[in-house]
Amino acid sequence: MGNCEQCVYYTYDEQFAYYVCEMDLDEDEMRRFLQGNFANCPYFRSGDDYLLVRKQN
């Protein structure tokens, strides 16, 4: 359950000038991603760089 904007796999592609999902999505997953219906992504991983630091403290 994630939000693409906060996901570590959602990165800006400077060559194409837009954000992309770097996960290897299958055809159905890609369709949902492009339609914006990918709220329950099984690959979501928080892009919060400080999450690991908070766990260590």
TIBA-747091 format. One record per atom (N, C-alpha, C, CB): residue number from 1; residue in one letter; x, y, z; atom name. Coordinates in nm, 3 decimals. Each point is the difference from the previous one (the first is absolute). Glycine has a CB too. Example, Ala and Ser with C-alpha at 12.3 -4.5 7.8 and 13.67 -1.06 7.14 Angstrom:
% residues 2
rec resi->1	resn->A	u->1.319	v->-0.569	w->0.780	name->N
rec resi->1	resn->A	u->-0.089	v->0.119	w->0.000	name->CA
rec resi->1	resn->A	u->0.090	v->0.120	w->0.000	name->C
rec resi->1	resn->A	u->-0.189	v->-0.117	w->0.125	name->CB
rec resi->2	resn->S	u->0.154	v->0.222	w->-0.197	name->N
rec resi->2	resn->S	u->0.082	v->0.119	w->0.006	name->CA
rec resi->2	resn->S	u->-0.077	v->0.109	w->0.073	name->C
rec resi->2	resn->S	u->0.118	v->-0.063	w->-0.215	name->CB
***
This chain:
% residues 57
rec resi->1	resn->M	u->0.085	v->-0.116	w->0.000	name->N
rec resi->1	resn->M	u->-0.085	v->0.116	w->0.000	name->CA
rec resi->1	resn->M	u->0.090	v->0.123	w->0.000	name->C
rec resi->1	resn->M	u->-0.187	v->-0.124	w->0.121	name->CB
rec resi->2	resn->G	u->0.199	v->0.185	w->-0.235	name->N
rec resi->2	resn->G	u->0.092	v->0.110	w->-0.008	name->CA
rec resi->2	resn->G	u->-0.042	v->0.109	w->-0.095	name->C
rec resi->2	resn->G	u->0.174	v->-0.158	w->0.056	name->CB
rec resi->3	resn->N	u->-0.101	v->0.263	w->-0.050	name->N
rec resi->3	resn->N	u->-0.021	v->0.114	w->-0.085	name->CA
rec resi->3	resn->N	u->0.124	v->0.012	w->-0.088	name->C
rec resi->3	resn->N	u->-0.151	v->0.118	w->0.171	name->CB
rec resi->4	resn->C	u->0.134	v->-0.119	w->-0.300	name->N
rec resi->4	resn->C	u->0.115	v->-0.001	w->-0.092	name->CA
rec resi->4	resn->C	u->0.097	v->0.114	w->0.027	name->C
rec resi->4	resn->C	u->-0.145	v->-0.106	w->-0.170	name->CB
rec resi->5	resn->E	u->0.095	v->0.224	w->0.203	name->N
rec resi->5	resn->E	u->0.087	v->0.115	w->0.022	name->CA
rec resi->5	resn->E	u->0.096	v->-0.022	w->0.117	name->C
rec resi->5	resn->E	u->-0.179	v->0.146	w->-0.093	name->CB
rec resi->6	resn->Q	u->0.147	v->-0.238	w->0.184	name->N
rec resi->6	resn->Q	u->0.084	v->-0.026	w->0.116	name->CA
rec resi->6	resn->Q	u->0.079	v->-0.130	w->-0.015	name->C
rec resi->6	resn->Q	u->-0.164	v->0.124	w->0.141	name->CB
rec resi->7	resn->C	u->0.154	v->-0.188	w->-0.256	name->N
rec resi->7	resn->C	u->0.063	v->-0.130	w->-0.021	name->CA
rec resi->7	resn->C	u->0.143	v->0.015	w->-0.053	name->C
rec resi->7	resn->C	u->-0.226	v->-0.100	w->-0.044	name->CB
rec resi->8	resn->V	u->0.314	v->0.013	w->0.090	name->N
rec resi->8	resn->V	u->0.140	v->0.004	w->-0.040	name->CA
rec resi->8	resn->V	u->0.017	v->-0.035	w->-0.149	name->C
rec resi->8	resn->V	u->0.065	v->-0.061	w->0.235	name->CB
rec resi->9	resn->Y	u->-0.159	v->-0.011	w->-0.293	name->N
rec resi->9	resn->Y	u->0.009	v->-0.041	w->-0.141	name->CA
rec resi->9	resn->Y	u->-0.054	v->0.106	w->-0.096	name->C
rec resi->9	resn->Y	u->-0.022	v->-0.235	w->0.076	name->CB
rec resi->10	resn->Y	u->-0.039	v->0.340	w->-0.025	name->N
rec resi->10	resn->Y	u->-0.059	v->0.105	w->-0.083	name->CA
rec resi->10	resn->Y	u->0.103	v->0.110	w->-0.016	name->C
rec resi->10	resn->Y	u->-0.236	v->-0.054	w->0.080	name->CB
rec resi->11	resn->T	u->0.301	v->0.058	w->-0.195	name->N
rec resi->11	resn->T	u->0.111	v->0.092	w->-0.021	name->CA
rec resi->11	resn->T	u->-0.022	v->0.088	w->-0.123	name->C
rec resi->11	resn->T	u->0.153	v->-0.165	w->0.110	name->CB
rec resi->12	resn->Y	u->-0.084	v->0.276	w->-0.110	name->N
rec resi->12	resn->Y	u->-0.010	v->0.094	w->-0.111	name->CA
rec resi->12	resn->Y	u->0.097	v->-0.040	w->-0.110	name->C
rec resi->12	resn->Y	u->-0.069	v->0.184	w->0.157	name->CB
rec resi->13	resn->D	u->0.018	v->-0.200	w->-0.278	name->N
rec resi->13	resn->D	u->0.081	v->-0.034	w->-0.116	name->CA
rec resi->13	resn->D	u->0.032	v->0.128	w->-0.075	name->C
rec resi->13	resn->D	u->-0.105	v->-0.231	w->-0.018	name->CB
rec resi->14	resn->E	u->0.230	v->0.275	w->0.029	name->N
rec resi->14	resn->E	u->0.039	v->0.127	w->-0.061	name->CA
rec resi->14	resn->E	u->-0.005	v->-0.004	w->-0.152	name->C
rec resi->14	resn->E	u->0.144	v->0.042	w->0.196	name->CB
rec resi->15	resn->Q	u->-0.121	v->-0.158	w->-0.254	name->N
rec resi->15	resn->Q	u->-0.003	v->-0.013	w->-0.145	name->CA
rec resi->15	resn->Q	u->-0.140	v->0.027	w->-0.056	name->C
rec resi->15	resn->Q	u->0.188	v->-0.167	w->0.013	name->CB
rec resi->16	resn->F	u->-0.290	v->0.115	w->0.054	name->N
rec resi->16	resn->F	u->-0.138	v->0.016	w->-0.046	name->CA
rec resi->16	resn->F	u->-0.074	v->0.112	w->0.073	name->C
rec resi->16	resn->F	u->-0.001	v->-0.243	w->-0.056	name->CB
rec resi->17	resn->A	u->0.061	v->0.297	w->0.163	name->N
rec resi->17	resn->A	u->-0.056	v->0.111	w->0.078	name->CA
rec resi->17	resn->A	u->-0.133	v->-0.033	w->0.067	name->C
rec resi->17	resn->A	u->0.115	v->0.153	w->-0.156	name->CB
rec resi->18	resn->Y	u->-0.126	v->-0.272	w->0.212	name->N
rec resi->18	resn->Y	u->-0.116	v->-0.035	w->0.082	name->CA
rec resi->18	resn->Y	u->0.037	v->-0.113	w->0.095	name->C
rec resi->18	resn->Y	u->-0.157	v->0.071	w->-0.185	name->CB
rec resi->19	resn->Y	u->0.070	v->-0.095	w->0.283	name->N
rec resi->19	resn->Y	u->0.024	v->-0.104	w->0.099	name->CA
rec resi->19	resn->Y	u->-0.040	v->-0.136	w->-0.053	name->C
rec resi->19	resn->Y	u->-0.035	v->0.167	w->0.182	name->CB
rec resi->20	resn->V	u->0.111	v->-0.270	w->-0.144	name->N
rec resi->20	resn->V	u->-0.028	v->-0.137	w->-0.042	name->CA
rec resi->20	resn->V	u->0.013	v->-0.094	w->0.119	name->C
rec resi->20	resn->V	u->0.083	v->0.052	w->-0.233	name->CB
rec resi->21	resn->C	u->-0.150	v->-0.164	w->0.223	name->N
rec resi->21	resn->C	u->0.015	v->-0.107	w->0.098	name->CA
rec resi->21	resn->C	u->0.107	v->-0.095	w->-0.052	name->C
rec resi->21	resn->C	u->-0.243	v->0.020	w->0.078	name->CB
rec resi->22	resn->E	u->0.349	v->-0.038	w->0.000	name->N
rec resi->22	resn->E	u->0.111	v->-0.084	w->-0.044	name->CA
rec resi->22	resn->E	u->-0.021	v->-0.149	w->0.029	name->C
rec resi->22	resn->E	u->0.148	v->0.194	w->0.036	name->CB
rec resi->23	resn->M	u->-0.261	v->-0.230	w->0.024	name->N
rec resi->23	resn->M	u->-0.028	v->-0.142	w->0.023	name->CA
rec resi->23	resn->M	u->-0.037	v->-0.065	w->-0.133	name->C
rec resi->23	resn->M	u->-0.078	v->0.046	w->0.238	name->CB
rec resi->24	resn->D	u->0.108	v->-0.173	w->-0.251	name->N
rec resi->24	resn->D	u->-0.035	v->-0.075	w->-0.120	name->CA
rec resi->24	resn->D	u->-0.145	v->-0.046	w->0.014	name->C
rec resi->24	resn->D	u->0.242	v->-0.075	w->-0.036	name->CB
rec resi->25	resn->L	u->-0.336	v->0.160	w->-0.007	name->N
rec resi->25	resn->L	u->-0.142	v->-0.029	w->0.013	name->CA
rec resi->25	resn->L	u->-0.048	v->-0.085	w->-0.116	name->C
rec resi->25	resn->L	u->-0.032	v->0.215	w->0.125	name->CB
rec resi->26	resn->D	u->-0.062	v->-0.307	w->-0.096	name->N
rec resi->26	resn->D	u->-0.059	v->-0.076	w->-0.110	name->CA
rec resi->26	resn->D	u->-0.105	v->0.088	w->-0.070	name->C
rec resi->26	resn->D	u->0.041	v->-0.221	w->0.122	name->CB
rec resi->27	resn->E	u->-0.102	v->0.170	w->-0.227	name->N
rec resi->27	resn->E	u->-0.091	v->0.079	w->-0.083	name->CA
rec resi->27	resn->E	u->-0.117	v->0.056	w->0.079	name->C
rec resi->27	resn->E	u->0.066	v->-0.140	w->-0.193	name->CB
rec resi->28	resn->D	u->-0.129	v->0.058	w->0.279	name->N
rec resi->28	resn->D	u->-0.114	v->0.046	w->0.079	name->CA
rec resi->28	resn->D	u->0.042	v->0.105	w->0.103	name->C
rec resi->28	resn->D	u->-0.109	v->-0.223	w->-0.033	name->CB
rec resi->29	resn->E	u->0.223	v->0.201	w->0.097	name->N
rec resi->29	resn->E	u->0.049	v->0.096	w->0.098	name->CA
rec resi->29	resn->E	u->0.034	v->0.133	w->-0.066	name->C
rec resi->29	resn->E	u->0.088	v->-0.189	w->0.139	name->CB
rec resi->30	resn->M	u->-0.028	v->0.184	w->-0.256	name->N
rec resi->30	resn->M	u->0.035	v->0.123	w->-0.071	name->CA
rec resi->30	resn->M	u->-0.125	v->0.077	w->-0.040	name->C
rec resi->30	resn->M	u->0.209	v->-0.110	w->-0.085	name->CB
rec resi->31	resn->R	u->-0.312	v->0.040	w->0.043	name->N
rec resi->31	resn->R	u->-0.127	v->0.066	w->-0.037	name->CA
rec resi->31	resn->R	u->-0.057	v->0.073	w->0.121	name->C
rec resi->31	resn->R	u->-0.045	v->-0.177	w->-0.175	name->CB
rec resi->32	resn->R	u->0.042	v->0.110	w->0.292	name->N
rec resi->32	resn->R	u->-0.052	v->0.063	w->0.122	name->CA
rec resi->32	resn->R	u->0.087	v->0.120	w->0.041	name->C
rec resi->32	resn->R	u->-0.093	v->-0.222	w->0.073	name->CB
rec resi->33	resn->F	u->0.225	v->0.207	w->-0.088	name->N
rec resi->33	resn->F	u->0.091	v->0.109	w->0.034	name->CA
rec resi->33	resn->F	u->-0.027	v->0.122	w->-0.088	name->C
rec resi->33	resn->F	u->0.174	v->-0.168	w->0.072	name->CB
rec resi->34	resn->L	u->-0.187	v->0.147	w->-0.202	name->N
rec resi->34	resn->L	u->-0.023	v->0.111	w->-0.093	name->CA
rec resi->34	resn->L	u->-0.137	v->0.065	w->0.020	name->C
rec resi->34	resn->L	u->0.150	v->-0.114	w->-0.163	name->CB
rec resi->35	resn->Q	u->-0.248	v->0.036	w->0.209	name->N
rec resi->35	resn->Q	u->-0.133	v->0.054	w->0.025	name->CA
rec resi->35	resn->Q	u->-0.010	v->0.067	w->0.137	name->C
rec resi->35	resn->Q	u->-0.094	v->-0.178	w->-0.147	name->CB
rec resi->36	resn->G	u->0.197	v->0.161	w->0.229	name->N
rec resi->36	resn->G	u->-0.002	v->0.060	w->0.133	name->CA
rec resi->36	resn->G	u->-0.074	v->-0.084	w->0.101	name->C
rec resi->36	resn->G	u->0.011	v->0.220	w->-0.108	name->CB
rec resi->37	resn->N	u->-0.036	v->-0.346	w->0.077	name->N
rec resi->37	resn->N	u->-0.072	v->-0.091	w->0.090	name->CA
rec resi->37	resn->N	u->0.095	v->-0.098	w->0.067	name->C
rec resi->37	resn->N	u->-0.204	v->0.022	w->-0.143	name->CB
rec resi->38	resn->F	u->0.317	v->0.025	w->0.189	name->N
rec resi->38	resn->F	u->0.102	v->-0.091	w->0.054	name->CA
rec resi->38	resn->F	u->0.024	v->0.028	w->0.148	name->C
rec resi->38	resn->F	u->0.108	v->-0.014	w->-0.228	name->CB
rec resi->39	resn->A	u->-0.215	v->0.039	w->0.302	name->N
rec resi->39	resn->A	u->0.010	v->0.037	w->0.141	name->CA
rec resi->39	resn->A	u->0.053	v->-0.114	w->0.087	name->C
rec resi->39	resn->A	u->-0.188	v->0.159	w->-0.035	name->CB
rec resi->40	resn->N	u->0.160	v->-0.282	w->0.001	name->N
rec resi->40	resn->N	u->0.042	v->-0.114	w->0.081	name->CA
rec resi->40	resn->N	u->0.117	v->-0.072	w->-0.065	name->C
rec resi->40	resn->N	u->-0.233	v->-0.025	w->0.086	name->CB
rec resi->41	resn->C	u->0.335	v->0.099	w->-0.119	name->N
rec resi->41	resn->C	u->0.116	v->-0.056	w->-0.070	name->CA
rec resi->41	resn->C	u->0.075	v->-0.099	w->0.089	name->C
rec resi->41	resn->C	u->0.020	v->0.212	w->-0.134	name->CB
rec resi->42	resn->P	u->0.000	v->-0.335	w->0.087	name->N
rec resi->42	resn->P	u->0.073	v->-0.099	w->0.079	name->CA
rec resi->42	resn->P	u->0.150	v->0.027	w->0.007	name->C
rec resi->42	resn->P	u->-0.173	v->-0.165	w->-0.063	name->CB
rec resi->43	resn->Y	u->0.224	v->0.255	w->-0.020	name->N
rec resi->43	resn->Y	u->0.143	v->0.030	w->-0.006	name->CA
rec resi->43	resn->Y	u->0.037	v->0.128	w->0.074	name->C
rec resi->43	resn->Y	u->0.006	v->-0.117	w->-0.218	name->CB
rec resi->44	resn->F	u->-0.105	v->0.184	w->0.277	name->N
rec resi->44	resn->F	u->0.026	v->0.127	w->0.065	name->CA
rec resi->44	resn->F	u->0.107	v->-0.015	w->0.108	name->C
rec resi->44	resn->F	u->-0.236	v->0.071	w->-0.047	name->CB
rec resi->45	resn->R	u->0.333	v->0.018	w->0.041	name->N
rec resi->45	resn->R	u->0.102	v->0.009	w->0.104	name->CA
rec resi->45	resn->R	u->0.023	v->0.147	w->0.027	name->C
rec resi->45	resn->R	u->0.111	v->-0.219	w->-0.069	name->CB
rec resi->46	resn->S	u->-0.121	v->0.257	w->0.193	name->N
rec resi->46	resn->S	u->0.011	v->0.140	w->0.037	name->CA
rec resi->46	resn->S	u->0.131	v->0.059	w->-0.046	name->C
rec resi->46	resn->S	u->-0.146	v->-0.042	w->0.197	name->CB
rec resi->47	resn->G	u->0.141	v->0.158	w->-0.258	name->N
rec resi->47	resn->G	u->0.119	v->0.069	w->-0.044	name->CA
rec resi->47	resn->G	u->0.055	v->0.092	w->0.108	name->C
rec resi->47	resn->G	u->-0.084	v->-0.013	w->-0.233	name->CB
rec resi->48	resn->D	u->0.033	v->0.000	w->0.354	name->N
rec resi->48	resn->D	u->0.044	v->0.082	w->0.113	name->CA
rec resi->48	resn->D	u->0.140	v->-0.042	w->0.041	name->C
rec resi->48	resn->D	u->-0.238	v->0.030	w->0.079	name->CB
rec resi->49	resn->D	u->0.337	v->0.051	w->-0.112	name->N
rec resi->49	resn->D	u->0.140	v->-0.032	w->0.031	name->CA
rec resi->49	resn->D	u->0.026	v->-0.005	w->0.149	name->C
rec resi->49	resn->D	u->0.066	v->0.105	w->-0.214	name->CB
rec resi->50	resn->Y	u->-0.148	v->-0.037	w->0.291	name->N
rec resi->50	resn->Y	u->0.023	v->0.007	w->0.144	name->CA
rec resi->50	resn->Y	u->-0.070	v->-0.113	w->0.076	name->C
rec resi->50	resn->Y	u->0.023	v->0.246	w->-0.022	name->CB
rec resi->51	resn->L	u->-0.101	v->-0.328	w->-0.045	name->N
rec resi->51	resn->L	u->-0.069	v->-0.110	w->0.066	name->CA
rec resi->51	resn->L	u->0.097	v->-0.098	w->0.064	name->C
rec resi->51	resn->L	u->-0.185	v->0.024	w->-0.164	name->CB
rec resi->52	resn->L	u->0.290	v->-0.060	w->0.095	name->N
rec resi->52	resn->L	u->0.099	v->-0.091	w->0.053	name->CA
rec resi->52	resn->L	u->0.074	v->0.061	w->0.120	name->C
rec resi->52	resn->L	u->0.026	v->-0.099	w->-0.229	name->CB
rec resi->53	resn->V	u->0.004	v->0.226	w->0.221	name->N
rec resi->53	resn->V	u->0.070	v->0.068	w->0.110	name->CA
rec resi->53	resn->V	u->-0.087	v->0.002	w->0.125	name->C
rec resi->53	resn->V	u->0.126	v->0.143	w->-0.166	name->CB
rec resi->54	resn->R	u->-0.254	v->-0.117	w->0.150	name->N
rec resi->54	resn->R	u->-0.090	v->0.002	w->0.116	name->CA
rec resi->54	resn->R	u->-0.009	v->-0.137	w->0.064	name->C
rec resi->54	resn->R	u->-0.131	v->0.185	w->-0.104	name->CB
rec resi->55	resn->K	u->0.134	v->-0.291	w->0.024	name->N
rec resi->55	resn->K	u->-0.005	v->-0.136	w->0.055	name->CA
rec resi->55	resn->K	u->0.127	v->-0.034	w->0.076	name->C
rec resi->55	resn->K	u->-0.150	v->-0.068	w->-0.188	name->CB
rec resi->56	resn->Q	u->0.262	v->0.123	w->0.145	name->N
rec resi->56	resn->Q	u->0.128	v->-0.029	w->0.065	name->CA
rec resi->56	resn->Q	u->0.013	v->0.071	w->0.134	name->C
rec resi->56	resn->Q	u->0.103	v->-0.030	w->-0.226	name->CB
rec resi->57	resn->N	u->-0.170	v->0.142	w->0.242	name->N
rec resi->57	resn->N	u->0.011	v->0.077	w->0.124	name->CA
rec resi->57	resn->N	u->-0.087	v->-0.051	w->0.108	name->C
rec resi->57	resn->N	u->0.055	v->0.194	w->-0.131	name->CB
***
